[in-house]
Amino acid sequence: MTIAEAPPRLAAAADMSLRWYPEAPYSLSRTLAPLLRGNSDPSFSVQGDVIWNAFTTPAGPATLRLAPAGGGEAGGPLVDIQAWGPGAAAAVQAAPRLLGAEDDWGGFDDPSFHATLPRMVREARRRCLAVRLPSSGRMVDQLVPIILEQKVTVIEARRAYRYLVHRYGTPAPPAGTSTPAGLVVPPTAAQWLQVPSWQWHKAGVGPQRSATVMRALRSAVALERLAALPAGQAAQKMQVIPGIGVWTAAEVVQRTHGCPDSISVGDYHLAAYVGAALTGRRTDDAGMLRLLEPWRGHRQRVVRMIQSTGFRKPTFGPRMTIQDHRGH
């Protein structure tokens, strides 16, 4: 991985910019996909191959523009990184890690380990050499939407998140005439704590989930410090907060730390999905962990590769019902 100052034409267009050379096959869209809360996430804008992201840094808000480009070193890929706003320098500094610069697949790709993997995983890896696990390092930005996803459908959770971010977030720092319309910086911890109970209800968020958000963000400073800890320690410390369990902690560190091993135990679908993919039979959480144990240290990579195949487990019975209590 190589970082270079951006050429003058980019530097003049942004408050801060650089070029990042992955030095290997690389897919920007597939790497960052886990960070987007659906296609209507207000903090992201996807314009073809270009991805915009608005967020808060310790120095203030920033608008980040990420664009893949060819013609890097030895003809390899590169990513143009530009940022605007008070947090531009911090955003650019953290961008390579966000893009997966620290994600090392060496152990996974080692021939002796690779040979132990199921055929579908080996084939998926062969087709997905350009995928990295992103590390945003932004605990609050990941924790809040994941708490909103507890025990409800993805549709409900994303609708609630979109409503609250539009209402309590702030417009992204302008990037000249190219600023995507409607791009929003998600609320800071202090802004989330200002959301009144009736607005949580109006967003379709029940009191249990909203209370968990409030408890977690009252310790926002300590929460953000977890980004500097190893993923396992950060996950354990998060679970001290009532309402945050194994599933929530795993989902967070997968995105904040690029954790290659964390498994979302307690997920409504995952255990049955992994069981069906690896054995042809559905299983429970304990069964999923037994199946994945031979690849401990890389279990999240195995799951990510299975998901990349497009495999779908057989479905039986009704789907989870979407319940809307906002008008009550």
C-alpha atoms as one frame of an Amber mdcrd trajectory, in Angstrom:
protein
   0.000   0.000   0.000   1.362   3.382  -1.040   0.136   6.888  -0.292   1.105
   9.866  -2.398   0.165  13.507  -2.408  -2.550  14.194  -4.945  -1.594  16.051
  -8.110  -2.196  19.820  -8.129  -5.478  19.618 -10.028  -7.003  17.595  -7.169
  -5.365  19.583  -4.377  -6.815  22.816  -5.800 -10.324  21.325  -5.843 -10.409
  20.209  -2.217  -9.290  21.318   1.228  -7.162  18.168   1.477  -6.429  15.344
  -0.945  -4.131  12.428  -1.734  -3.900   9.321  -3.855  -3.872   5.840  -2.369
  -2.326   2.900  -4.219  -3.692  -0.453  -2.960  -0.917  -2.322  -4.838  -3.332
  -5.208  -5.463  -6.732  -5.715  -7.102  -9.212  -3.406  -5.401 -12.942  -2.668
  -5.471 -14.045   0.556  -3.799 -17.771  -0.163  -3.977 -17.596  -3.731  -2.682
 -15.215  -2.792   0.119 -17.374   0.053   1.435 -20.738  -1.674   0.903 -21.074
  -2.864   4.557 -20.909   0.752   5.766 -23.940   1.971   3.811 -27.313   1.642
   5.513 -29.097   0.934   2.253 -29.277   2.885  -0.980 -30.920   5.855   0.736
 -28.373   6.346   3.526 -28.296  10.167   3.910 -24.597  10.177   4.834 -23.548
   8.499   1.580 -24.025   9.311  -2.071 -23.034   6.821  -4.765 -22.579   8.362
  -8.196 -21.456   5.641 -10.549 -18.016   4.548  -9.348 -17.623   7.593  -7.074
 -18.619   7.389  -3.407 -19.238  10.430  -1.200 -19.432  10.181   2.586 -20.180
  12.878   5.181 -19.221  12.413   8.827 -17.799  14.102  11.894 -14.119  13.938
  12.853 -12.513  15.199  16.082 -11.705  18.389  14.136 -15.243  18.857  12.816
 -17.450  17.684   9.937 -16.040  16.552   6.611 -17.235  15.646   3.155 -15.156
  12.840   1.654 -15.041  11.967  -2.041 -13.554   8.621  -3.095 -13.005   7.842
  -6.754 -11.307   4.807  -8.301  -8.854   5.526 -11.086  -6.468   3.576 -13.280
  -2.879   4.271 -14.094  -1.374   3.713 -10.681   2.071   2.291 -10.038   2.903
  -0.512 -12.468  -0.490   0.074 -14.067  -2.326  -0.970 -10.896  -5.384   0.662
  -9.344  -5.472   3.831  -7.312  -8.093   5.780  -5.386  -8.348   9.560  -5.502
  -9.242  10.875  -2.032 -10.557  14.414  -1.556 -12.118  16.078   1.465 -13.740
  19.378   2.355 -14.683  21.017   5.628 -13.088  21.562   9.055 -12.409  17.836
   9.370 -10.874  17.444   5.902  -7.323  16.717   7.111  -8.505  14.138   9.657
 -10.811  12.519   7.089  -8.017  12.151   4.531  -5.587  10.831   7.120  -8.063
   8.123   8.141  -9.182   7.309   4.591  -6.676   4.526   3.755  -7.707   2.591
   6.854 -11.352   3.191   5.920 -10.570   1.737   2.495  -9.069  -1.412   4.001
  -5.368  -0.549   3.846  -4.735  -2.492   7.072  -6.786  -5.525   6.055  -4.316
  -8.365   5.449  -5.636 -11.466   3.682  -2.206 -13.128   3.718  -3.129 -15.783
   6.284  -6.426 -16.526   4.554  -4.694 -16.882   1.180  -1.857 -19.014   2.521
  -2.010 -22.258   0.482  -2.151 -24.534   3.527  -5.059 -22.576   5.039  -6.774
 -21.961   1.718  -6.851 -25.687   1.015  -9.004 -26.287   4.124 -11.764 -23.963
   2.936 -14.984 -25.244   1.341 -14.941 -25.171  -2.422 -17.555 -22.420  -2.646
 -15.419 -20.189  -0.402 -12.257 -20.877  -2.421 -14.074 -20.037  -5.636 -15.564
 -16.886  -4.101 -12.151 -15.709  -2.988 -10.756 -16.323  -6.471 -13.441 -14.017
  -7.874 -13.237 -11.452  -5.053  -9.553 -10.638  -4.724 -10.474  -6.941  -4.864
 -12.505  -6.964  -1.622 -11.108  -5.563   1.648 -12.706  -5.274   5.096 -13.141
  -1.553   5.877 -12.197   0.074   9.188 -14.082   3.307   9.753 -12.838   3.846
  13.319 -16.040   5.831  13.994 -17.780   4.092  16.879 -20.846   6.328  17.273
 -21.569   6.444  13.541 -21.654   2.645  13.383 -23.201   1.844  16.755 -26.376
   3.929  16.415 -27.722   2.431  13.164 -26.798  -1.065  14.339 -28.745  -0.603
  17.579 -31.690   0.536  15.447 -31.458  -2.816  13.612 -31.916  -4.854  16.797
 -34.891  -7.252  16.568 -36.592  -5.489  13.635 -36.481  -5.823   9.863 -33.822
  -4.031   7.857 -36.554  -1.990   6.149 -37.824  -0.650   9.487 -34.353   0.113
  10.815 -33.174   1.946   7.717 -36.390   3.953   7.497 -35.925   5.064  11.117
 -32.257   5.913  10.626 -32.987   7.908   7.470 -35.734   9.904   9.212 -33.605
  10.734  12.261 -30.454  11.638  10.313 -32.366  13.966   8.023 -34.021  15.615
  11.012 -31.067  15.884  13.424 -28.011  15.717  11.178 -26.396  18.715   9.497
 -25.709  19.499   5.823 -22.401  18.159   4.582 -19.586  20.717   4.136 -19.864
  22.025   0.560 -17.559  20.598  -2.078 -18.123  23.341  -4.616 -20.756  22.767
  -7.274 -20.227  19.005  -7.135 -21.650  18.524  -3.630 -24.285  15.765  -3.832
 -27.774  17.048  -3.095 -29.085  15.988   0.293 -25.786  14.681   1.673 -25.993
  14.862   5.477 -23.501  14.538   8.333 -25.066  12.115  10.861 -25.793  13.546
  14.302 -22.966  13.709  16.803 -23.401  11.955  20.136 -24.576  15.247  21.658
 -27.140  15.699  18.888 -28.442  12.143  19.243 -28.914  12.765  22.963 -31.167
  15.733  22.111 -33.687  13.570  20.215 -36.916  13.652  22.275 -38.890  10.508
  23.028 -41.747  11.407  20.674 -39.352  11.732  17.740 -37.956   8.263  18.406
 -41.569   7.041  18.375 -42.320   8.959  15.191 -39.304   7.286  13.588 -40.686
   3.888  14.572 -38.009   3.203  17.193 -39.316   1.538  20.341 -38.304   2.652
  23.849 -35.938  -0.287  24.365 -33.759   0.594  21.371 -33.865   4.350  21.945
 -32.908   3.837  25.598 -29.941   1.709  24.510 -28.758   4.483  22.180 -29.059
   7.028  24.981 -27.170   4.860  27.498 -24.362   4.182  25.035 -23.921   7.789
  23.948 -23.815   9.212  27.461 -20.354   7.624  27.467 -19.528   8.698  23.913
 -15.982   9.834  24.706 -15.127   6.463  26.240 -16.960   4.744  23.395 -14.840
   6.446  20.734 -11.686   5.397  22.591 -12.604   1.778  21.847 -11.534   2.362
  18.247  -7.917   2.267  19.428  -8.310  -1.139  21.119  -8.095  -4.549  19.438
 -11.466  -5.607  18.059 -12.026  -8.337  20.644 -11.417  -6.015  23.584 -13.583
  -3.302  22.052 -16.442  -5.771  21.574 -16.202  -6.973  25.177 -16.178  -3.458
  26.594 -19.187  -2.450  24.494 -21.192  -5.277  26.002 -20.875  -3.725  29.454
 -23.554  -1.249  28.283 -27.032  -2.695  28.940 -28.775  -3.419  25.647 -25.564
  -4.130  23.729 -24.920  -7.830  23.279 -22.782 -10.137  21.187 -24.645  -9.443
  17.938 -24.450  -5.653  18.206 -20.795  -5.647  19.255 -19.823  -7.980  16.406
 -21.668  -5.905  13.814 -19.901  -2.779  15.058 -16.315  -4.081  15.105 -16.775
  -5.643  11.683 -17.092  -2.061  10.421 -15.025   0.024  12.844 -12.070  -2.366
  13.108 -12.359  -4.433   9.940 -12.416  -7.449  12.238 -11.794 -10.612  10.192
 -13.160 -12.994  12.826 -16.234 -11.474  14.546 -19.450 -13.405  13.945 -22.932
 -11.932  14.413 -24.221 -14.532  16.841 -27.929 -13.988  17.440 -28.672 -12.793
  13.918 -32.171 -13.704  12.717 -30.913 -15.314   9.494 -27.149 -15.850   9.635
 -26.850 -19.234  11.371 -29.414 -20.878   9.112 -27.781 -19.257   6.083 -24.261
 -20.435   6.925 -25.504 -23.908   7.782 -27.390 -24.216   4.488 -24.379 -22.949
   2.520 -21.815 -25.237   4.125 -23.848 -28.405   4.770 -27.136 -28.039   2.912
 -28.943 -27.981   6.265 -30.084 -25.107   8.470 -28.478 -24.806  11.887 -28.531
 -22.638  15.007 -25.867 -20.311  16.432 -24.024 -23.103  18.229 -24.003 -25.168
  15.050 -22.756 -22.221  13.009 -19.867 -21.649  15.411 -18.921 -25.333  15.240
 -18.914 -25.191  11.445 -16.739 -22.067  11.368 -14.340 -23.107  14.148 -11.700
 -24.594  11.797 -11.209 -21.125  10.344 -11.044 -19.196  13.616  -9.260 -15.920
  13.047 -10.862 -15.587   9.618 -14.483 -16.549  10.302 -15.865 -13.197   9.164
 -13.889 -13.504   5.940 -15.477 -16.926   5.351 -18.959 -15.482   5.894 -18.215
 -12.522   3.629 -17.067 -14.870   0.868 -20.188 -17.032   1.208 -22.339 -13.914
   0.942 -20.442 -12.805  -2.156 -21.498 -15.983  -3.999 -25.137 -14.895  -4.069
 -26.141 -18.125  -2.319 -29.688 -18.063  -0.946 -30.952 -20.567   1.572 -34.321
 -22.276   1.030 -37.108 -20.336   2.737 -39.961 -21.838   4.705 -42.849 -20.187
   6.490 -43.757 -16.501   6.733 -41.244 -13.683   6.789 -40.823 -11.452   9.814
 -43.734  -9.013   9.863 -43.041  -5.302   9.537 -44.902  -3.553  12.340 -45.503
   0.172  12.186 -46.540   1.793  15.488 -45.652   5.351  14.516 -49.293   6.425
  14.345 -50.226   5.012  17.751
